Amino acid sequence: MIATGKTHSISDLLDTAFERLELDWEKFVKVDERYFRPTEVDILMGDASKAKRILGWEAEIGFEEMVHELVDSKVKFLKS
């Protein structure tokens, strides 16, 4: 996996995915603090500068589009 240099929270992912389905994720997802990391870091963000420098790689789609593609693909799979 190659990073994009942008960061998104789990809440961002849930908001985007469930919005695509016109649902409220808070009605379906239960947060259990027992599974939080004891030394949680504030920000995790990859650096894609080496991939860009060596391979000329840059992300072609944004976060929202990627999540929509994942959701759409799963819905299509479940309907088949």
C-alpha positions as CSV (number, residue, x, y, z in Angstrom):
1,M,0.0,0.0,0.0
2,I,1.2,3.5,-0.8
3,A,0.3,6.5,1.3
4,T,-1.2,9.7,0.0
5,G,0.2,12.1,2.6
6,K,-3.3,12.8,3.9
7,T,-4.8,11.6,7.1
8,H,-8.4,10.5,7.9
9,S,-10.0,9.2,11.1
10,I,-12.1,6.1,11.5
11,S,-15.0,8.4,12.0
12,D,-14.2,9.9,8.5
13,L,-14.3,6.5,7.0
14,L,-17.5,5.6,8.7
15,D,-19.2,8.9,7.8
16,T,-18.2,8.5,4.2
17,A,-19.2,4.8,3.8
18,F,-22.5,5.1,5.7
19,E,-23.4,8.3,3.9
20,R,-23.0,6.4,0.6
21,L,-25.6,4.0,2.0
22,E,-27.8,6.8,3.4
23,L,-27.4,5.3,6.9
24,D,-26.2,6.7,10.2
25,W,-23.2,4.7,11.3
26,E,-23.8,5.5,15.0
27,K,-26.9,3.3,14.8
28,F,-24.9,0.3,13.7
29,V,-21.4,0.6,15.2
30,K,-20.6,0.2,18.8
31,V,-17.4,1.7,20.2
32,D,-15.7,-0.3,22.9
33,E,-12.9,1.5,24.6
34,R,-11.4,-1.8,25.7
35,Y,-10.0,-2.1,22.2
36,F,-8.3,1.3,22.1
37,R,-4.5,1.2,22.0
38,P,-3.1,2.2,25.4
39,T,-0.6,4.5,23.8
40,E,-2.7,5.8,20.9
41,V,-0.9,8.2,18.6
42,D,-2.7,11.3,17.5
43,I,-1.9,11.2,13.8
44,L,-0.7,8.4,11.5
45,M,0.2,9.6,8.0
46,G,2.3,7.9,5.4
47,D,4.8,9.7,3.2
48,A,4.6,8.9,-0.5
49,S,7.4,11.2,-1.6
50,K,9.8,8.3,-2.3
51,A,7.2,6.6,-4.6
52,K,6.6,9.9,-6.3
53,R,10.4,10.6,-6.7
54,I,11.3,7.1,-7.9
55,L,8.2,5.8,-9.6
56,G,6.4,9.1,-10.5
57,W,3.4,7.8,-8.6
58,E,0.7,10.1,-7.4
59,A,-2.7,9.2,-6.0
60,E,-5.4,9.3,-8.8
61,I,-8.5,9.3,-6.6
62,G,-9.3,10.9,-3.3
63,F,-10.5,9.4,-0.1
64,E,-14.2,9.9,-0.6
65,E,-14.1,8.3,-4.1
66,M,-12.1,5.4,-2.8
67,V,-14.5,4.7,0.0
68,H,-17.5,5.0,-2.4
69,E,-15.8,2.5,-4.8
70,L,-15.3,0.0,-1.9
71,V,-18.9,0.4,-0.7
72,D,-20.3,0.1,-4.2
73,S,-18.3,-3.0,-4.9
74,K,-19.4,-4.6,-1.7
75,V,-23.1,-3.8,-2.4
76,K,-22.8,-5.2,-5.9
77,F,-21.1,-8.4,-4.5
78,L,-23.9,-8.8,-1.9
79,K,-26.6,-8.4,-4.6
80,S,-25.1,-11.1,-6.8
